[in-house]
Amino acid sequence: MATMTLSEIWIYPIKSLTGIRLSEGMALERGLQWDRRWMIVNGNGLFLSQRTLPTMALLQTTLEPGGIRISKPEAGSVLVPYQSSNGPTLPVTIWDDVVEARAVDQAIDLWLSEVLQQPVRLVQLTEDTARPVDARFAVNQENVSFADGFPFLLIGQDSLDALNKRLEHPLSMNRFRPNFVVKGFTPHQEDHLKEIRIGEGEVHFHIVKPCSRCVMTTIDPTTALKGSEPLKTLATYRKVGNKILFGQNMVCSQVGLVKEGDPITILA
């Protein structure tokens, strides 16, 4: 049997902006530490994403000692503190959920509004705000961050390799915005698993729902231009009903530190 290892760890601190690859990360109930704890909203408090604003793909994020830096080469940068000040709380809407979030900083809002060419605000999820995972898939009444619906997304590297063999121009994994990439699975082996452990400790996860993919996967993260792939090709062999599936959503049953290179143990 092939050795299965955690080959990549990714977080996306500000929803729909670029991801950050980590060598290790703390897996918590809501997701990896700092993953999608911030979100950009419009004047009505509705979340914004690359689906309707592809230029968000061009905003880079990096981890610094003082916070998350958002940058764009021609526009400079701003630093988002890990712990926001005592800004006002406001209701924000993400899909079908309305939750309380905290406004971060007016100066950051102004910079983002200029870069994105529309009035926006940056908000942070407060630790006491509940946003339950869909009860049909929750294992222990888990909560989720500002991620679309689940705290973690897992994709096997071999699943992407199998897709790339069908594409004229191979794509990188960042099109699919996973948290965990695993080497050693057979293509789409993650579809058939129910529970895994990462590392030698007790950090384990329940695999609860296939991830249905949207137009965001067709946006080139280097140019913000939309194309037809990979959805066009995935639809030929990964379509179930009216959904195109690629990757698996997970919840964390036992929190803890995970590291690149950790072994993956299949529990069920």
Secondary structure, 3 states (H helix, E strand, C coil): CCCCEEEEEEECCECCCCCEEECEEEEECCEECCCCCEEEECCCCEECCCCCCHHHHHCEEEEECCEEEEEECCCEEEEEECCCCCCCEEEEEECCEEEEEEECCHHHHHHHHHHHCCCCEEEEECCCCCCECCCCCCCCCCECCCCCCCCEEEEEHHHHHHHHCCCCCCCCHHHCCCCEEEECCCCCHHHHCCEEEECCCCCEEEEEEEEECCHHHHECCCCCCECCCCHHHHCCCCEECCEEEEEEEEEEEECEEEECCCEEEECC
